Amino acid sequence: MKKLLLTLISICFLLPGICFGQIDPSASKVADRYLNSIKLIDLPEGKKMLSETEWEKPAYNNYPVFTEASTLFEGMFSTDIAGIQGYKRLIELKAVSKAGTPLMERYILILYKDKKYQIWKVFGFSTGTDVEYWVQATAKRLGDTRFLSDQLNYRLYGYHLLLAGKINQAKEAFQKAAQLNKQNPDPRSQQSDFDVFLEIISSITGK
C-alpha cells in the first residue's frame, strides 16, 4: 500500500496535468516568457516582454536576480467564480551571492486570463509560496493600524485573496480599501492604486 502511494505521488509530480487538471499550454508559455523577461530586465527588450506578460499594478514585484529557474510544480486551480481558473507554478530559483555562494529560493507564480483579450498575464510572483497562510495572516492585520493604515491593510489582504483564487472576496477587500481611502486619504498610496486592482478583477471576470 505504501509503495502504491509513493508511486501515485511520483506520477502526480511527473504528470501534474493529469492529477491537477489539464494545463493550459498558453499559460505555461507566458510563465516561461515572464521568467525570461526578468533575466533581461536591464535591457529594453526585457522591459517590453515584462510589460506584455504582467498585469500592471501599483504593488510592483521585486524582481530577483537568478541564473536558473526550475519548475517544481505547475497546474491549474479553481477560483470562487465558476468557469474561471488560475494557473500557478512553484519555482526554485538558483542565484549566486556576492561571496560566490550558491543560493536557492522558492517562488510561486500566479497567472489569470484577461477575459476580453483571451491572454494570460502574471498577477503575482512571490516568495510567499503558501498563499492560504498569507490570506489568514493578512486577515489578522485588519483593524491593526500600528504599521499600516486600514486601507493599506485591506489592499494587502485583497492582493493575497486574489493570489489564492478568492476573486469575489478580493473585490470586496479592494472596494473597502478604496472607500476607506476616500474618507481618510493615505499619503503613501494614491486612490488610483486601489482602482487598478478592481480593474484587474474586472478584466479577469469580464464584468
N, C-alpha and C positions, 0 to 999 in steps of 0.2 A: 504493500500500500504506500509506504514511504517512498519507494523507488518510483512508483507511478506518479506520485505528487510532484517529485522533483523533475520528472520528465515533462509533465504538463507545464510547470513553471518555466522550464527551459524553452519549451515551444512558444510560450507567450512572449518571452523576451526576443526570441528569434523571429517570430511572426506576429508582431503586435496588431497588424491589421485584421488578423483572424480573431484574436482574443478580445480586442477592444474596438471592433468595428472597422470597416474599410477606410483606409486613409485616403484622403483627397490628395492626389498627386500634385495638384496645383498649389495647395497649401504647403506641402513639403518643399516644393521648388522655391516658393517665396521665402521660406525659412532659410534655405541654403543661400539664396541671393542676399538676404539680410546679413547673415554672418560674414559673407564675403565683403559686403559694403563696409562693415566695421573694420575689417582688416585694411581697407583702402580709405579710411575716413579722412586721412590727411590730404587726399587728392580730390580734385573737383569731381572726378568720376565716382569716387566713393560716396561723396556727399549727395550726388544726384541719385545713385542707387538707393541710398538710405531714405531719401525723401519719397521715393517711389514705393518703398516696401513697408513704411511705418506710418501709423496714424499720427497725425500732427496733434500734439497735446502740450499743455504748459509744463507738466511734470516730466521733463526730458530724462531719459535714461543716462546713467554714467556709463559710457561705453568702455568695456575693459580692453586692455592690450593683451593679445594672446597669439600663440603660434599655431596651435591645433585646437580643433573643436570636435569632440567625439560624441555621437548621439548614443545615449544610453536607453532612451525610450522615445517613441513618438506615437501619437494616436489622436483620435477624435474624442470629444467629450460633449455630453448633453448640457444644455442650459435650462433655465426655468421657463423658456419660451419654446413651445412646440415647433419643430421644423428648423430651429436654429442650433447649429453646432459650432463648437470652437475646435481649434487644433492646438495641441500642446507638444512640446519636445523638451525632454530633460537632457541637458548637455553638460559634458565635462570639459572645461577649458584648461589648456596647458599653457603656462606662461613661464617666463624666466625673470627672477628678481634682479635687481641691480648688482647683487653679490654673485649672480650666476646660479642661484639655487632654483631648481625646478619648482613651480607652484601649480597646484591643481585646485580648481574650484568648480562647483556645480551651479548651473543657472537653469531657470525654467523660461521657456519662450512660449508666449500665448498669442494666437492669431484669431482674428474674426474676419468674416467675409463682408465686404461692402455690398449690401443687397441691390443697390441701384446699378452699380458698375460691375457686379459679379467678380470682384477681385479680392484676394486675401491680403490682409495687412497685419503687421505686427502691432499688438497693443502693449504688451509687456515683456520685458527682458530683465529678469531679476534673480538675485541670489536667494531670495525668499522662496525656496522651492516648495515648501509646504503651504500652499495657498489657503487651505482651510484654517490652519493655525493663525495666519496673519489676519484672516477675516475676524476671528474671535479676539485676537489681540487688539486690533484697531477698534473693534466694537466696545471694548472695555475703556477706551480712551474718551469716548463720547461723554461730554459734560465735564471733563477734566481739562481745565484751561491753564494749567501750570506751565505747559510747554508750547502748546498751540491753541489758537482760538477755536471756538466751536465750529466755525465754517471750515477751517483747515482740517480739523479732526474728521468732519463729515466727508470732506473731499478725499482724504486718505482712506477712510472706510469704504467709500464708493469705489475707489480705484481697486482695492483688493476684492471687493464683491464682484467686480467685473472680471478680474483675473480668474475668479472661481466659477464663472458662468452664471452668477446670480444677477441677471441683467435688470429685472424689474426692481429688485432691492437697490441695486446700484443707482438706477434712475431716481429713486426716491431720496437716496442719500445726497446725490448731486443737486437735486431740487432744493433740499433742505439747506445745503451749503450756500446755494445762490440766494435763498431767501434771507438767511442769517447775515450774509454779506451786504445785502441791500439795507438791512436795518442798522448794521454797525460795520461799515467797511474796514477790512483788514489791510493795512498799508503794504503787507507782504504779498498780497495777491490782488489781481485785477478781477472785476466782475466777469470779464470775458473768459477768464480761466475756467470758471465753473460751466459756462455756457458751451465751451468747446467739448467738454466731456458729454454733455447732453446731446450735442450734435453728432458725436461718435456713436452714441447709443441709437440715435435716430437713423443713422446710416446702416447700422447693423440690423435693426429691426424693420427698416423700410417704412417707419411711421414718423 
